[in-house]
Each structure stands twice: as C-alpha cells, then as structure tokens.
Amino acid sequence: MEARLEGGEHPCAGRLEVRRGLSWGTVCDADLDQATAHVVCRELQCGSAVSTPGGAHFGQGSGPVWTQAFHCAGNESLLFHCPRGPGHQCGHRQDAGLRCSEFRLVNGSSSCEGRVELQVQGAWAPLCAAHWDLADATVLCHQLNCGSAEATPRGGHFGNGDAPIWPDVFHCVGTEPYLWNCPVSTLGAGACALGNAAAAVCSGGSARAAG
C-alpha cells in the first residue's frame, strides 16, 4: 500500500490517491483527518499537513473510491501501519485533497526570523523573494506561532543557502491561516536567481507567550 498526491501545483499537494494491489483509488474527504494527513505527508517526505481541502479541490480521480478509512494516531511512519475500518460511501465529487509543507526561518538570531525555507520531498529550499511582501510574511509568522511580521529584509540578508530557490510566489492578503491558503503562482527561474531568497522578521517571543 502506498500513497501519492495528484493534480496539485507542486509535488507535496494534490488529490490523495492510495494504491492497493495494482489499483490506485481516491479517498472520501470525510475519511481524511488531520492525523492521517500528517502520516501521508511524512511518508512522502513533504513535512507536515497544512490543509485537507475536500470536494475534489484538485480534480476528480478516475479509479475506485476506497470505502475503508484510515485511523492513524499521527505518529506512524507509513500509511500502511495505520489501522483501517469502514469508511464513508462517496463519489469522486468528494475526493479528498491534501497540502503538505513545512516552513521554517533559518539563519536568524531566533526561530522567529531568518531566511524562509520550505520542505519539498525531504529537502529544504529557500523561497523566492521576487514578490514576497509583509502580508505574506505575516501569514508565515502566525503559522509559526511567531506573532506578526515586522520586516522582510531583501538581498540575502540571512544568507542564501546552497539549495536551488523554490519559484512559488504567494499572494496573501495577510489574514489567511497558512501560506498554502493564499493564491500561489510560479515564476520563471530568472526572477529567482540564487541570492534572491525571501526573509522575514517576526515580532516573536512576547506574542508567542500571549498566545
């Protein structure tokens, strides 16, 4: 048994499909809880589950819809290790979707400032700074429990790392709960040359204590 994500804008987002034997099938959105989503993201080396959009958000699948649900605790390394039980009956209009990613701030004086990196398929990549702004940084700061954004220093302020820059661009208003809730577009490589890594400085400690 293995899992994959299909139809998403990057390898760590898409319609959840699970293979049993030789057949790939989809999962009812009512049967995908947060603990199971975390296990799938971990299995795919995609960090943590960020959201689980239902209603065939990433398009309808074409195979069977599995009627078994996974009852993961959340600490399993593979979906195969999770107990299974009867699930919902649904059609492809209720196909479950999943967005994974881990974001972090690195090279700052605390975990609440630094170069913005995201985890994609087990590796960390700096995010492109071409259209990174205070609204985007605010969403990330909230997501990391780091208060609100105070600045987005330019020009490799926190170093550039040695991984290729990830060309996703977030278009946040600033009120979204996670970066992946913001509209995303992808830039060409030219706009994201090495050295043009996004950065954020969050208000940090005091806001975290308040909650």
N, C-alpha and C positions, 0 to 999 in steps of 0.2 A: 504494500500500500504506500502510495506517495502522493504528495500534493503539488500543485502548481497554480500560478496566477496568470490569467489570460486576459488580454484586451485592455490592459492598463497603460498609463503613459510612461511607466518605467518598470524595470523587472520586479520591483517589490510592491506592485499594486495590480489589481485586476480581479476578474471573476474567479472565485475559488473552485478549482476542479480537483477531484480526488480519483486516483486510479485504483481499481480493484480488479485483480486479474489483468485482462487485456483492455478493459473498458475505462475510459475517462468519463466521469459524471460530475454534475454540479450538486450543490448543497442548498437546501432551503434556507432562506435568510433567517427564519425563526429558529433554526438549529445551530446558528453560529454565535456563540457567546464570546465574551472578551477573553476568557481563559484559553479557549480553543484557538482563537485568533492569535494569541501570543505564541502558542506552540507552533502553529503553521509558520509564523514569521521567523521563529528561531530555527526551524527545520530548513528554511530557505536561505538562512544566513542574511536576514533582512532586518535585524534589530527587533523592535517591538511593534505590536499592533497599535496603529494610530486611530483608525476608524473602520467600521464594518458596514459600508453602505449596502442597503438591500435593494429589492425591486429591480434586479437586473441592471444596476447602475453602469456596469461595464459591458452591457450587451447580453443577449440571451445565449446560453450554451446550446449545444446540439445533441449531446449524448443523453443518457438516462439522468434522472434526478434521484439521488440516493435517498432512501427513506429511513436510513439509520442516522442517528445523531451521535456526535462525539461528546463525551462527558469528561473533558480534560480538567485536571486540577490547575494546570498552568505551568507546572514545573517540569513537564515531560520534555524530552529532547526531540521526540518524533511523534507525529500524529498516530502512528501505528501503536504506540504504547498507551494511548488513551482508551478507557473503557467505552463501549458503544451500547446504545439502547435504541428503542423505537423512536423515530423522528416524525416530523410532520409530513403530510402529503401535500405537495405543491407542484406547480408547473414552472416552466423556465422564466415566467414573468417575476417570480420570487427568487431568482438565483442570487446567492449571497456573493457579495464583493468584499474585498479586504485591502486596506492600505497599511503597509508596514513602513517604518523607518525609525531610526534612532538619530536624533540630532544631538550635537554636543558643541560646546565652546571650548577651544583649546588654546594654550599658549598665553593665557592671561594670568593675572595675579590671583584669580579665584575661578571657580567653576561657572561664575556668572558673567564672565567677559572673555572675549577671545575671538579667534577665527571660527567661522561657522562651518561645521562639517556634518555630513550625513553618511549613514552607513548603507551601502548598497551591495548586496550579495557578499557580505562578510568583510568588505574593505571600507575604509573611511576616505571620503573625498571632500575637498573644500568646495563650498558653494560659490557660484559666480556672483561677483559684486555689481555687474553691469546695471541692474535695476533694483538692487537691494536698498530699501529705504527704512525709515523709522517705523512705519506701520508694520512692515514685515518683521522687523526686529522685535517690536512689541509683542507680536503673537508668539515668537520664539521664546522670549523672556518669560511670558506667562506659562508657556508649555513646560519650561524647565524649572518652574517654581522660583524664578529669579526676579520677581517684581516686574517693573516696566522698563522699557528701553530708554536709555539716556543719550546714546550716540551710536553712530555706525561709521567708525573710522575707515578711511579709504587706504588704498595703496599698500596692501600687505603689512598693515600696522602690527599685526600679531604674527608675522611670518607667513610664508606661503605653503609650507609643507612640500612634499615631493610627489604627491599623487596628482593625476590629471584633474582639472577643475570640472565639476559637475555643472552642466549648462542649463539646469532648470531655473526658471525665474518665477518667483511668487508674486502675485498681485493681491496683496492683503489690504483690507480696509483697516484692520487693527483690532477688530472685535472677535475674530474667529478663534475657536479653542485650540486649533492646531494648524501648523503650516499647511498640511495637506488638505485642510478645509478651504484654503484660498485657491482661486483660479491659478493654474500653472501653465506656462508656455516654455518652450525650449529654444534657446538661442543657438546660433552657429558658433563654431569653435573660435572664430576670430574675435568675438566680443568677450570671450572668456579666456584670454591668454594667461599663461602662468604668471602669477603675481597679482592677478585681479581677483583675490579671494574676499568674500564677504566677511564682515566682522560686526560684532555687537558688544556694547557695554550696557549691562542691565543694572538696575538700582540695587538688586542683590539682597544682602543679609537681612536688613530690617523688614523688608516687605515679606521675606520668607517666614519670619517669625510671626507676623501678623496673619499670614495665612492664606 
